[in-house]
């Protein structure tokens, strides 16, 4: 009975989200609460919900203040010298321009937002691509590769995986650092190859056009953006950012990541915008994105709390165990890593991480496979390398719109490279012992 109720709950959740009948926020709250009441749990439902929300409080705090912190230091101009230097360095050779695009997108994606990455990278590089004659699909591909492989502790998929399986983010992320390094090496190799191929196609000479390239790639800030810039405090912001990130990665077991981002946000405001009014304006400017994701995560706490507290998740997993040969159980994380990127075309991040992943993890757990390995397998592709081409994410349409290309052209060109990156990282995870083959 519980297994059937759980299956119906997840099916309704996926259907409501994928068909856009309900927003993820509404679906994650209403459907599991209704299921718990139908299952006869009555007032106990409130206890399950409270337990789920409490378990996510550290994750919510980290994500909210990570958005505020990166938004504030970006407003202050932390990335400006890097962007301008890249634009001035790449010249007119595609074999430099395309890797330069990847590097720029990678640095901007430190805030964890794919939309922000594309909104800054593509307009900055597009005039240069058009001047040189480089295929715009390559610009979309280079930016997508950088944003897709750069799954950081404060990015949406990582936080969703942590929230859905109630696993500490450092436990998930730290073993994946060398895997991500392999992925980054792969995307830069691909970017260089794409640039070299385009260079041969265009038969460009490397000399005599550098001045045109710099002019074509020069950014122009609006008056409002210039008013927010604090170039004289660049080094302070850089040291602060490195201190926050370094402490979070190296001392995550002793110092909560949420605390580091809280302190970082407070110091960034004091350093760059000492006025109380200015601080309020900067917080207001980035509050919408922070509150939106925080509300989704808290709603996810309702869902996971009910699914676990009622026993529906355990009952579904026990039923599914019978269909998985015990000998294949150790291969679940590896298999998930291989298919996780294509699954991005079928599931949006909320429906996968909060609806599908907990069931897969519980099945694996019943067969002796740690849920941690399942989370790591999923993160190698599901809405990481997969999100820039998925029709289920607004960022995909943003890429196409900014580049002026069709969705089908973007998907056909970029999908193979993103899938290859996911496969390469999956085999790297096996090589580094993150999970077995």
Buried (B, 14 or more C-beta within 10 A) or exposed (E): EBBEBBBBBBEBBBBBBBEEEBBBBEBBBBBBBBBBEEBEBEEBBEEBBBBBBEBBEBBBBBBBBBBBBBBBBBBBBBBBEBBBEBBBBBBBBBBBBBBBBBBBBBBBBBBBBBBBBBBBBBEBBBBBBEBBEBBBBBBBBBBBBBBBBBBBBBBBBBBBBBBBBBBBBBBBBBBBEBBBBBBBEBBBEBBBBBBBBBBEEBEBEEEEBBEBBBEBBEBEEEEEEEEBBBEEBBEBBBEBBEBBBEBBBEEBEEEBBBBBBBBBBBBBBEBBBEEEEEBEEBBEBBBEBBEEBBBBBBBBBBBBBBBBBBBBBBBBBBBBBEEBEEEEBBBBBBEBBBBBBBBBEBBBBBBBBBBBBBBBBBBBBBBEBBBBBBBBBBBBBBBBBBBBBBEBBEBBEBBBEBBEBEBEBBBEBBBEBBBBBBBBBBBBBBEBEBBEE
